[in-house]
C-alpha cells in the first residue's frame, strides 16, 4: 500500500516537472515568436501614414507577457501597439499591420484571413493548416529553432511588400 | 696639374644625371602614391563589403538564422582577396567563412573594439560594428589578403624600372645630340685656332654654322684673323718697300 503511494507521488512529481519544463519551453518559444513579429514589421513596407504599428492577437494569447512587454516599443519610428482580440469576426479592426491568429482559432482562421486580405496587413499563425488557409507567414519549429513558412501566392496576390531578406529565410523558398 | 675634362663628357654626364634623377624621383613618388592609393582603395572596398554583407545578413541575424548568415558570407568565394570573414553577435561567433578549410578558424568568443583596421604581414583585418538590432552588438570581421596588391606593386616596380631605364637611355642619346649641337662649332673653332697657332696661316677662316652666340664668336674670330692677315700683308709690303 505504502509502496503504491510512493509510486503515485513519484509519478506525480515527474509529471509536474515535465509540465513545468514544457511550459518554460513554450514560454521561451513564444518569447522568440514575439520578437519575430516585431522583426516582420521591420521588413514589411506598409503604405499608410499611421504613427503606430498595430499587432493584433486573435484568440487565446499564447505569448504570455512577452508580446505585451513590447507595447510602446519604437519600430522604424513608429510606436508599437499590441492588442488582444476575441474571435468575433465582425468586431475585428481593419487597420492592423500584423494579425497573429492563435492556433486555437485554426477552425476560424480561413474566415479571419479573408477579412484581412489587404496590402497593409500581414497574417501570421503557427499551425500546420495556416498556409493552406491563405495566411502569409506560418511560424514553425525546425531543429529546435523557430523558422517560418511563406505563402508566396497570397503575398503576391495581396501585393504585400515584404523584403526579400525575409523571404530568403523561409523554410519553403519556392512558390506554393 | 688639373686633369683635362672635356665639355662634351661633362655635358653628357650632367644631362643624363639630371634626367635620371628626375625620372627616378618621379617614378618613386608615383609608385609610392599608387601603392598608397591602391591600399586605401582596398581598405575602402573591404569596408564597403562589410557594410553590404551586414546589410544582406540583417534579417538572418535578427531571426537568428546562422545558416542564412553563412550563406551570405559564402558569397565571398568569388572574392579572391578575402581570406576569412565572420559575424559576431554580442562577442559570440554567429557565422563564419573561410576561403580554405586549412585556414585557422575564428574563436568562438571575441571581444571587439567598435572599429579597427589592423595591418598584418600579408593581411589586413577590418572590424566594423553593424547597427542592425539595437538590442544586440553585431560585429563583422573581414580578413583581406594583400598578396594580390603586393604582386601588382611588384609588377608596377618592374614596369616603372623598365620605363625608367628606357627614358635614361633616351636621355643619354638626347644628351649626345645636344652636346654635338653645342660643342661641335666650339670644337671646330678650337681646332682652327690650334692649327693657325701651329702653322701661322692667318688666311684660314672659321665656318659659320649657327647664327647664335657661338656664331658671334666665329664672326669675331674671323674678323680678328682678317685683321692679323691684313697687318701681316702690310708688314710684308712695308718690308718690301724698305728693301
Interface residues (C-beta under 8 A of the other chain):
Chain A: X32 X36 X39 X42 X43 X145 X146 X147 X163 X165 X166 X168 X169
Chain B: X56 X58 X59 X60 X62 X63 X64 X65 X68
